[in-house]
């Protein structure tokens, strides 16, 4: 088969108009002196005018863009399959639409796989979209703050995944002497004012934000100049490759850990993260493309296992950098997310592990869902059985 481009970058979009500017502003800066590439924007029947917005944007003629429109929402799996069908590259890269890429992102991941033909898939380094500054507490007992704080005049609800050694409730966070909270730099490096309402604190308690110590008080306001922010900012890993544990739950290697030496060298991984992976189109097609029954979630894990059955490795490439808004297409632990994760985990087990394991985890998930009174977990669990029996089991 002859190819028009060395690489086809596949972007699946569903109502992601709000991400277009960040993503394409980074794509048009890509360095590609010794190879050619195209961008396939596959739209899953969006209702937010994503396609029209992109067509009329300044980016439309700057990166060999091809827009492919589906008449229905095919999910991540089906959307990428349709994108590849319309691609003309020898290698394909799957890239989430809620990202911004480094100017060397494409060059690094492309040259890595070309120079390592034993690799069937290569995974970029994914970091959280914003850099962070740290909040810590000095207290004899505890400090209780309202969960919503103000960052440069905007409300920000503290994210549970960016808290260590704290008790996060719906409206407040209970902090101790070993609590750490990562606060995103939502407007980049610059001057910051952070305001928080402290509901409870003991005598002598203090709050340290980006290295600046302030005495705890009910209405705390901390001003940080640009140099302090620059000197204290850091980047957190979102994904440095993926894996599955003994319960077949998927996880991101390095999740919420500071980027550093630990993630600066390549290594072999169990499975790739579909947010930014490259493979030969020939391998993608040889192993059967994405299984569209998965729709969204676990589809990249399933694909990884089939790539490995071709006798190839999956590697992590630390020099291919992507900034990623985690769960940009669906909210983490939303009903949609829970349904598909519980359904697709079981589909993955049945397809790649064994029927015996499937039955074991089917019963385990049923028990858990009943105990937690979670209709969505139960619905997702039984939906896996419907899919296996050839029945329609969409959300």
C-alpha positions in Angstrom: 0.0 0.0 0.0 1.3 3.5 -0.9 1.0 6.3 1.6 0.7 10.0 0.9 2.0 11.0 4.4 4.4 9.6 6.9 1.9 10.2 9.7 -1.8 10.7 10.1 -2.9 12.3 13.4 -6.4 11.2 14.3 -8.6 13.5 16.5 -12.0 12.3 17.6 -14.3 15.1 18.6 -17.7 15.2 20.3 -18.9 18.6 21.3 -15.3 19.7 21.9 -15.5 23.1 20.4 -14.1 24.6 23.6 -10.8 22.7 23.1 -10.2 23.5 19.4 -8.2 26.7 19.9 -5.7 25.3 22.5 -5.2 22.1 20.5 -4.8 23.6 17.0 -2.7 26.5 18.3 -0.2 23.9 19.4 -0.6 21.6 16.3 0.4 24.4 13.9 3.7 24.9 15.7 4.8 21.2 15.3 8.3 20.7 14.0 8.4 18.2 11.1 11.5 18.9 8.9 12.1 15.3 7.7 8.6 13.8 7.6 5.1 14.7 6.4 1.9 14.6 8.4 -1.9 15.2 8.1 -4.6 15.8 10.7 -7.9 14.0 10.5 -10.6 15.7 12.6 -13.3 13.0 13.0 -16.5 14.6 14.4 -19.0 12.3 16.1 -22.1 14.3 15.1 -21.5 17.2 17.5 -24.2 19.7 18.3 -22.0 22.6 19.4 -20.9 23.7 15.9 -17.4 22.3 16.3 -17.0 21.5 12.6 -18.2 24.9 11.4 -16.0 26.7 13.9 -12.9 24.7 12.8 -13.7 25.2 9.1 -13.8 28.9 9.6 -10.8 29.1 11.8 -7.3 30.3 11.0 -6.0 26.7 11.5 -8.0 25.1 8.7 -5.3 25.6 6.1 -2.2 25.3 8.3 -1.8 21.6 9.1 -3.1 19.5 6.2 -6.5 19.2 7.8 -9.2 16.8 6.7 -12.6 16.9 8.4 -14.6 13.7 8.5 -18.1 13.8 9.8 -20.1 10.9 11.2 -23.9 10.8 11.1 -23.9 9.4 14.7 -21.8 9.3 17.8 -19.5 6.4 17.2 -17.6 6.8 20.5 -13.8 6.9 20.8 -13.4 3.4 19.3 -15.7 3.9 16.2 -14.6 7.5 15.7 -10.9 6.5 15.5 -11.7 3.6 13.2 -13.5 6.0 10.8 -10.7 8.5 11.1 -8.1 5.8 10.1 -10.3 4.7 7.2 -9.9 8.3 5.8 -6.2 8.6 6.7 -3.3 8.4 4.2 -0.4 8.0 6.6 1.9 5.0 7.0 1.8 5.6 10.8 -1.3 6.7 12.7 -1.3 8.7 15.9 -4.4 8.8 18.1 -4.6 12.1 20.0 -7.3 13.3 22.4 -9.0 16.6 21.5 -8.7 17.9 25.0 -4.9 18.4 24.7 -2.1 20.7 23.7 1.1 19.3 22.3 4.7 20.3 22.6 6.3 21.5 19.3 8.5 18.3 19.4 5.7 16.0 20.4 5.2 14.5 17.0 8.8 14.4 15.9 9.9 12.6 19.1 7.2 9.9 19.0 7.5 9.3 15.3 11.3 8.9 15.3 11.1 6.7 18.4 8.8 4.1 16.7 10.8 4.3 13.5 14.0 3.6 15.3 12.5 0.8 17.4 10.7 -1.5 14.9 10.2 -4.0 17.7 7.5 -1.6 19.1 4.0 -2.0 18.0 2.8 1.0 20.0 4.5 4.0 21.6 2.9 6.1 24.4 3.7 9.8 24.9 4.3 11.5 28.3 1.0 13.0 29.3 1.0 15.7 32.0 -1.9 17.7 33.4 -2.9 20.7 31.3 -1.9 23.3 33.9 1.2 23.5 36.1 0.6 23.7 39.9 1.6 25.4 43.1 1.5 23.7 46.5 -0.5 24.5 49.6 0.5 23.0 52.9 -0.6 23.4 56.5 1.1 23.8 59.9 -1.4 22.8 62.7 -1.5 21.0 66.0 -4.8 19.5 65.2 -6.6 20.4 61.9 -7.5 23.3 59.6 -10.9 23.1 57.9 -11.4 25.2 54.7 -14.2 25.7 52.3 -13.7 23.5 49.3 -14.3 26.3 46.8 -11.5 28.9 46.8 -10.8 31.9 44.7 -7.9 32.1 42.3 -7.4 35.5 40.6 -11.1 36.3 41.2 -12.4 33.0 39.8 -14.0 30.2 41.8 -12.1 26.9 41.9 -13.4 23.8 43.6 -10.5 21.8 45.1 -10.1 18.5 43.2 -9.9 15.4 45.4 -7.2 13.8 43.2 -4.9 16.8 43.9 -5.2 16.4 47.7 -2.9 14.2 49.8 -3.6 13.3 53.4 -6.8 15.3 53.5 -10.5 14.6 54.1 -12.5 16.0 51.1 -16.2 16.5 51.7 -18.6 18.1 49.3 -18.3 21.6 50.7 -15.1 21.5 52.8 -11.7 20.0 53.1 -10.2 18.9 56.4 -6.5 19.5 56.4 -3.8 18.2 58.8 -0.1 18.9 59.4 0.9 16.6 56.6 -1.8 17.7 54.1 -0.7 18.8 50.6 -3.0 20.4 48.0 -2.0 21.0 44.4 -3.6 24.2 43.0 -3.6 24.7 39.2 -2.1 27.8 37.6 -5.3 28.5 35.6 -3.9 31.6 34.0 -0.3 30.4 33.5 2.7 32.0 35.2 2.0 35.4 36.5 0.8 37.3 39.6 -1.7 35.3 41.7 -4.1 36.1 44.5 -5.5 33.1 46.3 -8.4 33.5 48.7 -9.8 30.8 51.0 -12.4 30.8 53.8 -11.0 28.9 56.8 -13.9 27.6 58.9 -11.8 26.1 61.7 -8.1 26.4 62.9 -6.1 26.2 66.0 -3.8 28.8 67.6 -0.6 29.1 65.7 -1.8 27.4 62.6 -0.5 28.6 59.3 -1.0 28.1 55.6 1.9 28.0 53.1 1.1 28.7 49.4 4.0 28.4 46.9 6.5 28.8 49.7 4.8 31.9 51.2 3.7 31.4 54.8 0.6 33.1 56.1 -1.1 33.0 59.5 -4.4 31.1 59.4 -7.5 33.3 59.7 -11.1 33.1 58.7 -10.7 35.0 55.4 -7.2 34.3 54.1 -5.9 36.2 51.1 -2.4 35.5 49.8 -0.8 37.6 47.0 2.0 35.9 45.0 4.1 37.8 42.5 5.2 36.2 39.2 8.7 35.3 40.4 7.4 33.4 43.4 5.0 31.5 41.1 7.8 30.8 38.6 10.2 29.6 41.2 7.6 27.3 42.9 5.6 25.9 40.0 5.8 22.2 39.0 4.2 19.8 36.6 2.2 16.7 37.5 2.1 13.5 35.5 -1.3 12.4 34.2 -0.1 9.3 32.3 3.4 7.9 31.7 2.0 4.7 30.3 -0.9 2.5 31.4 -1.4 -0.7 33.3 -4.0 -3.0 34.8 -3.9 -4.4 38.4 -4.8 -7.8 39.7 -8.5 -6.8 39.7 -8.2 -5.7 36.0 -8.7 -2.0 36.9 -6.9 0.3 34.6 -4.5 2.8 36.0 -2.2 5.6 34.8 1.5 5.1 35.6 2.7 8.2 37.6 -0.7 9.6 38.1 -0.5 12.9 40.0 3.3 12.5 40.7 5.6 15.4 40.0 7.3 15.1 36.6 11.0 14.4 37.1 13.9 12.0 36.6 11.7 8.9 37.2 9.8 9.6 34.0 12.7 10.9 31.9 13.8 7.6 30.4 11.8 5.2 28.0 10.6 1.9 29.3 8.3 -1.0 28.3 4.6 -0.7 29.5 1.7 -3.2 29.7 -0.7 -1.1 27.6 -1.0 2.3 26.0 -3.2 5.3 26.7 -5.3 6.3 23.7 -4.9 10.0 24.5 -1.6 9.9 22.6 -0.2 6.8 21.0 1.4 5.9 17.6 1.5 2.7 15.7 1.9 1.5 12.1 -1.4 1.6 10.3 -0.6 -1.9 9.0 -0.4 -3.2 12.6 -3.6 -1.4 13.6 -5.5 -3.0 10.8 -3.8 -6.4 11.2 -4.9 -6.7 14.8 -8.5 -5.8 13.9 -8.6 -2.0 14.7 -10.6 -0.9 17.7 -13.4 -3.2 18.9 -16.4 -0.8 18.6 -18.4 -2.7 21.2 -16.3 -0.9 23.8 -17.4 2.5 22.5 -15.3 4.4 25.1 -13.0 3.2 27.9 -10.9 0.0 27.9 -10.8 0.1 24.1 -7.2 1.1 24.2 -6.3 -1.6 26.7 -8.0 -4.2 24.5 -6.2 -2.9 21.4 -2.8 -3.0 23.3 -3.3 -6.7 24.1 -4.0 -7.5 20.4 -0.9 -5.4 19.4 1.2 -7.5 21.8 -0.2 -10.7 20.2 1.5 -9.6 17.0 4.8 -10.1 18.9 5.5 -6.4 19.4 6.3 -4.3 22.5 4.6 -1.3 23.8 6.9 1.5 25.0 6.7 4.9 26.8 8.5 7.8 25.1 9.3 10.5 27.7 10.3 13.2 25.1 7.0 13.3 23.4 5.1 15.7 25.6 1.3 16.3 25.7 -0.7 18.5 28.1 -4.0 16.8 28.8 -7.3 17.9 30.4 -8.1 14.7 32.2 -11.6 13.2 31.4 -12.3 16.2 29.1 -14.9 14.2 27.1 -16.8 12.9 30.1 -16.8 13.8 33.8 -14.9 11.4 36.0 -17.4 9.2 37.9 -20.3 10.6 36.0 -23.1 8.1 35.2 -21.8 7.8 31.6 -18.3 7.1 32.9 -19.4 4.6 35.6 -21.6 2.7 33.2 -18.9 2.2 30.5 -16.1 1.5 32.9 -18.0 -1.2 34.7 -19.4 -2.7 31.4 -16.1 -2.5 29.5 -13.9 -3.9 32.3 -16.0 -7.1 32.1 -15.9 -7.1 28.3 -12.1 -6.8 28.4 -11.8 -9.7 30.9 -14.1 -12.0 28.8 -12.2 -11.2 25.6 -8.6 -11.2 26.8 -8.4 -13.2 30.1 -11.0 -16.0 30.4 -14.7 -16.8 30.8 -14.1 -18.1 34.3 -12.6 -14.7 35.3 -15.5 -12.9 33.7 -18.0 -14.8 35.8 -16.0 -14.2 38.9 -15.8 -10.4 38.4 -19.4 -10.2 37.1 -20.6 -11.6 40.4 -18.2 -9.4 42.3 -19.4 -6.2 40.6 -23.0 -7.2 41.2 -22.4 -7.6 44.9 -20.6 -4.3 45.0 -23.3 -2.4 43.1 -26.0 -3.8 45.3 -24.1 -2.9 48.5 -23.4 0.6 47.3 -27.0 0.9 45.9 -25.5 2.0 42.6 -27.9 1.5 39.7 -25.4 2.7 37.1 -22.7 0.2 38.3 -25.4 -2.6 38.2 -26.6 -1.5 34.8 -23.1 -1.4 33.4 -22.4 -4.9 34.8 -25.4 -6.4 33.2 -24.8 -4.5 29.9 -21.6 -6.5 29.5 -23.7 -9.7 29.4 -26.0 -8.2 26.8 -23.0 -7.3 24.6 -21.6 -10.8 24.9 -25.1 -12.2 23.9 -25.1 -9.9 20.9 -27.7 -7.5 22.2 -27.7 -3.7 22.1 -26.3 -2.2 25.3 -25.7 1.5 24.7 -25.8 4.0 27.5 
